[in-house]
Amino acid sequence: MNGSHAIDSHSTLTPNTPAARRRAGFFSLRMLFLPLSILAGLAFWAFLARIQWLPEFILPGPGRVALRLGQAILDGTLPRHAAATLLEVVLGLAAGSFCATILGYAIARSPAVERLLSPYLVASQAVPVVAIAPLLVIWFGPGLFSKVLICALIVFFPVLVNTAVGLRAVPQNLRDLMRSLHSTRWQMLRHLEIPAALPVFLAGLRVGATLSVIGAVVGEFVAAERGLGFLINVARGQFDTPLVFAAVLTLIAMALLLYALVLLAERSLLRWQDRS
């Protein structure tokens, strides 16, 4: 009796569902191949820089870029500009995701709202953000607000679509069950619609997290006094290619950090799926 109780307790503490095993295998493979792929990429980069097909000011080696990266960190140039870009990205991601979630819920619940807004939403995606970024800077100035607005616009559509798709994917029989229990609108939203739509919403948020970095850089390319996009423009004009590489690598690290944070939130919020 006690032995069976111990076995049950161990199985409870250690999830052994197929989903948990697949996820554990996936993360173990990723932990193995990620460092190998990074090392292979650095080796190939160093090989291209060493064979002298291109001068150093066009393709510096990894060592030269690492040295310039360290100099930019120590003199405060890179942290100052990275902090400005990160602020724009975080504010733009939050604003775009919030507005997209509210409007996505309205579209999912009301076909009339969808018919009214769909042409404008599709038309907004037909125009590249790069084309309207100069207009936004002219209208709202070169300050923080225009950069946040550009980030929000580029994040808005994928989060909106995923929110509407996730809410519409809620099974109708579950909705009928909630109505039979006399659930209020808030109870249906909290206990049914949000949990059911959360996986699709978080997938859209992952896309938006990476796109938000692009939005910030686009705004800084147009007009800015600080930020990694501004730093890239300055370094390009001075033919400081190692600094350009250092700023680009910082942008990549920023996008990966945001993506990883969304993944961590997804694993925490969707932990119940491992038990299904």
C-alpha positions as CSV (number, residue, x, y, z in Angstrom):
1,M,0.0,0.0,0.0
2,N,2.7,2.4,1.0
3,G,4.8,1.4,-2.1
4,S,1.9,2.2,-4.5
5,H,1.4,5.5,-2.7
6,A,5.0,6.4,-3.2
7,I,4.8,5.5,-6.9
8,D,1.7,7.6,-7.3
9,S,3.4,10.6,-5.6
10,H,6.5,10.3,-7.9
11,S,4.3,10.1,-11.0
12,T,2.5,13.2,-9.8
13,L,5.6,15.2,-9.2
14,T,7.2,14.0,-12.5
15,P,5.0,14.6,-15.6
16,N,5.2,11.7,-18.0
17,T,2.6,12.6,-20.5
18,P,3.4,12.4,-24.2
19,A,3.4,16.2,-24.5
20,A,5.8,16.6,-21.7
21,R,8.2,13.9,-23.1
22,R,8.1,15.6,-26.6
23,R,8.8,19.0,-25.1
24,A,11.6,17.7,-22.9
25,G,13.2,16.0,-26.0
26,F,12.8,19.2,-28.1
27,F,14.5,21.4,-25.5
28,S,17.3,18.9,-25.0
29,L,18.0,18.8,-28.7
30,R,17.9,22.6,-28.9
31,M,20.3,22.9,-26.0
32,L,22.7,20.6,-28.0
33,F,22.5,22.1,-31.4
34,L,22.3,25.8,-30.6
35,P,25.9,26.2,-29.4
36,L,27.1,24.0,-32.3
37,S,25.3,26.2,-34.8
38,I,26.7,29.4,-33.3
39,L,30.2,28.0,-33.3
40,A,29.8,26.9,-36.9
41,G,28.6,30.3,-38.0
42,L,31.4,32.1,-36.2
43,A,34.0,29.8,-37.8
44,F,32.5,30.4,-41.3
45,W,32.5,34.1,-40.7
46,A,36.1,34.1,-39.5
47,F,37.0,32.0,-42.6
48,L,35.4,34.5,-45.0
49,A,37.2,37.4,-43.3
50,R,40.6,35.7,-43.3
51,I,40.7,34.8,-47.0
52,Q,40.8,38.5,-47.8
53,W,38.2,38.5,-50.6
54,L,36.9,41.7,-49.0
55,P,38.7,44.5,-47.2
56,E,38.2,44.7,-43.4
57,F,36.1,47.8,-43.5
58,I,33.5,45.8,-45.5
59,L,33.7,42.5,-43.7
60,P,35.6,42.6,-40.4
61,G,36.4,39.4,-38.6
62,P,34.6,38.2,-35.4
63,G,37.6,39.2,-33.2
64,R,37.6,42.8,-34.6
65,V,33.8,43.1,-34.0
66,A,34.1,41.7,-30.5
67,L,36.8,44.2,-29.7
68,R,34.7,47.1,-31.0
69,L,31.7,45.8,-29.1
70,G,33.7,45.8,-25.9
71,Q,34.9,49.3,-26.6
72,A,31.3,50.5,-27.2
73,I,30.1,48.9,-24.0
74,L,32.9,50.3,-21.9
75,D,32.6,53.9,-23.2
76,G,28.8,53.8,-22.7
77,T,27.8,54.3,-26.3
78,L,26.2,50.9,-26.8
79,P,24.3,50.7,-23.5
80,R,22.9,54.3,-24.0
81,H,21.6,53.6,-27.5
82,A,20.4,50.1,-26.7
83,A,18.4,51.4,-23.7
84,A,16.6,54.0,-26.0
85,T,15.7,51.3,-28.5
86,L,14.6,48.9,-25.8
87,L,12.3,51.5,-24.3
88,E,10.7,52.1,-27.7
89,V,10.3,48.4,-28.4
90,V,8.7,47.6,-25.0
91,L,6.3,50.5,-25.2
92,G,5.4,49.7,-28.8
93,L,4.9,46.0,-28.1
94,A,2.7,46.7,-25.1
95,A,0.6,49.3,-26.9
96,G,0.2,47.4,-30.1
97,S,-0.7,44.1,-28.3
98,F,-3.2,45.8,-26.0
99,C,-5.0,47.6,-28.9
100,A,-4.9,44.4,-31.1
101,T,-6.3,42.3,-28.3
102,I,-9.3,44.6,-27.7
103,L,-10.1,45.0,-31.4
104,G,-9.5,41.3,-32.0
105,Y,-12.1,40.4,-29.4
106,A,-14.6,42.9,-30.9
107,I,-14.0,41.4,-34.4
108,A,-14.4,37.8,-33.1
109,R,-17.6,38.6,-31.3
110,S,-19.2,40.8,-33.9
111,P,-19.4,40.0,-37.7
112,A,-20.5,43.6,-38.3
113,V,-17.4,45.0,-36.8
114,E,-15.3,42.6,-38.9
115,R,-17.1,43.7,-42.1
116,L,-16.6,47.3,-41.2
117,L,-12.9,47.2,-40.3
118,S,-11.5,44.4,-42.5
119,P,-10.9,46.6,-45.6
120,Y,-9.0,49.2,-43.5
121,L,-7.0,46.5,-41.7
122,V,-6.0,44.7,-45.0
123,A,-5.2,48.1,-46.6
124,S,-3.0,49.0,-43.7
125,Q,-0.9,45.8,-44.3
126,A,-0.6,46.5,-48.0
127,V,1.4,49.7,-47.3
128,P,4.9,48.9,-45.9
129,V,5.7,50.6,-42.6
130,V,8.9,51.9,-44.1
131,A,6.8,54.0,-46.5
132,I,4.6,55.6,-43.9
133,A,7.3,56.0,-41.2
134,P,8.5,59.4,-42.7
135,L,4.9,60.6,-42.5
136,L,4.5,59.6,-38.9
137,V,7.7,61.4,-38.0
138,I,6.5,64.5,-39.8
139,W,3.1,64.4,-38.1
140,F,4.3,63.4,-34.6
141,G,7.9,64.6,-34.5
142,P,11.1,62.7,-34.2
143,G,10.6,62.0,-30.5
144,L,9.7,58.9,-28.6
145,F,6.0,58.8,-29.5
146,S,6.6,58.4,-33.3
147,K,8.9,55.4,-32.7
148,V,6.5,53.8,-30.3
149,L,3.7,54.3,-32.8
150,I,5.7,52.6,-35.6
151,C,6.5,49.7,-33.3
152,A,2.8,49.4,-32.3
153,L,1.7,49.5,-36.0
154,I,4.0,46.7,-37.0
155,V,3.0,44.5,-34.0
156,F,-0.7,45.2,-34.3
157,F,-1.8,43.0,-37.2
158,P,-0.3,39.6,-36.3
159,V,-1.5,39.9,-32.7
160,L,-5.0,41.0,-33.9
161,V,-5.3,38.1,-36.3
162,N,-4.2,35.5,-33.8
163,T,-6.5,36.9,-31.1
164,A,-9.6,36.8,-33.5
165,V,-8.6,33.3,-34.7
166,G,-8.1,32.0,-31.2
167,L,-11.4,33.3,-29.9
168,R,-13.3,31.9,-32.9
169,A,-11.7,28.5,-32.4
170,V,-13.5,28.0,-29.0
171,P,-15.8,25.0,-29.5
172,Q,-19.4,25.9,-29.7
173,N,-20.5,23.0,-27.4
174,L,-18.4,24.5,-24.6
175,R,-20.1,27.9,-25.1
176,D,-23.4,26.2,-24.9
177,L,-22.4,24.4,-21.8
178,M,-21.3,27.7,-20.2
179,R,-24.7,29.3,-21.1
180,S,-26.6,26.3,-19.7
181,L,-24.8,27.0,-16.4
182,H,-26.0,30.6,-16.6
183,S,-22.5,32.0,-16.8
184,T,-22.1,35.7,-17.2
185,R,-20.2,37.3,-20.0
186,W,-17.2,37.9,-17.7
187,Q,-17.2,34.3,-16.5
188,M,-17.3,33.0,-20.0
189,L,-14.4,35.2,-21.0
190,R,-12.3,34.3,-18.0
191,H,-12.9,30.6,-17.7
192,L,-13.5,29.6,-21.4
193,E,-12.5,32.1,-24.0
194,I,-9.2,33.3,-22.6
195,P,-7.8,29.9,-21.8
196,A,-8.9,28.5,-25.2
197,A,-7.5,31.4,-27.2
198,L,-4.3,31.8,-25.2
199,P,-2.1,29.4,-27.2
200,V,-2.9,31.1,-30.5
201,F,-2.6,34.6,-29.0
202,L,0.8,33.8,-27.6
203,A,2.0,32.5,-30.9
204,G,1.0,35.9,-32.4
205,L,2.8,37.7,-29.6
206,R,6.0,35.8,-30.4
207,V,5.8,37.1,-33.9
208,G,5.0,40.6,-32.7
209,A,8.0,40.6,-30.2
210,T,10.5,40.1,-33.0
211,L,8.8,42.5,-35.4
212,S,8.7,45.3,-32.7
213,V,12.5,45.5,-32.9
214,I,12.2,46.1,-36.7
215,G,9.7,48.9,-36.1
216,A,12.0,50.7,-33.7
217,V,14.9,50.6,-36.0
218,V,12.8,51.8,-39.0
219,G,11.7,54.8,-37.0
220,E,15.3,55.5,-35.9
221,F,16.5,55.3,-39.5
222,V,14.1,58.0,-40.5
223,A,14.8,60.5,-37.7
224,A,16.3,60.0,-34.3
225,E,18.9,61.4,-32.0
226,R,19.6,58.1,-30.2
227,G,18.9,54.4,-30.5
228,L,20.6,51.5,-32.3
229,G,19.2,52.5,-35.6
230,F,20.7,56.0,-35.2
231,L,24.0,54.4,-34.1
232,I,24.1,52.2,-37.3
233,N,23.5,55.3,-39.4
234,V,26.4,57.2,-37.7
235,A,28.7,54.2,-37.9
236,R,27.9,53.6,-41.6
237,G,28.7,57.2,-42.4
238,Q,32.1,56.9,-40.6
239,F,32.8,53.5,-42.3
240,D,33.0,52.0,-38.8
241,T,31.8,48.6,-40.0
242,P,32.7,46.8,-36.7
243,L,30.4,49.1,-34.8
244,V,27.6,48.4,-37.4
245,F,28.1,44.7,-36.7
246,A,28.1,45.3,-33.0
247,A,24.8,47.3,-33.1
248,V,23.2,44.6,-35.4
249,L,24.3,41.9,-33.0
250,T,22.7,43.9,-30.1
251,L,19.5,44.1,-32.0
252,I,19.5,40.3,-32.6
253,A,20.2,39.7,-28.9
254,M,17.3,42.1,-28.0
255,A,14.9,40.2,-30.3
256,L,16.0,36.9,-29.0
257,L,15.5,38.1,-25.4
258,L,12.0,39.3,-26.1
259,Y,11.2,36.0,-27.9
260,A,12.5,34.0,-25.0
261,L,10.5,36.0,-22.5
262,V,7.3,35.3,-24.5
263,L,8.3,31.6,-24.6
264,L,8.8,31.5,-20.8
265,A,5.4,33.2,-20.3
266,E,3.9,30.6,-22.7
267,R,5.3,27.7,-20.8
268,S,4.1,29.1,-17.5
269,L,0.6,30.0,-18.7
270,L,0.0,26.8,-20.7
271,R,1.4,24.4,-18.1
272,W,-2.0,22.8,-17.9
273,Q,-1.6,21.4,-21.5
274,D,1.2,19.0,-20.3
275,R,-1.4,17.4,-18.0
276,S,-3.9,16.8,-20.8
